[in-house]
Amino acid sequence: MARPDGTRPRSGGIRQRSGEDFDLLIGFLGFWAFVLFGFTVWMELTGQPALGWALALLVLLAALYGLVRLRRRLPPRTGRRG
């Protein structure tokens, strides 16, 4: 995309993946893990079967743990998105 003065921005070289790219996905999974935790506790307290919900929560927490570990390995973002 051209700038107002008509020049094009220079390419910054090879684009690196950064940890901030995973923040949205981590937040999304974290929200649903919180919801599933509350739902599982509610099912247990009311005496309804909660095994399926607990297993879904376990899978979600494992995915969240993996994403957080992967995010720690990636470098921080150095530039801003356009």
Summary of the structure (lengths in Angstrom):
residues: 82
radius of gyration: 20.3
end to end distance: 9.5
largest distance: 67.9
contacts: 161
relative contact order: 0.19
helix: 61%
strand: 0%
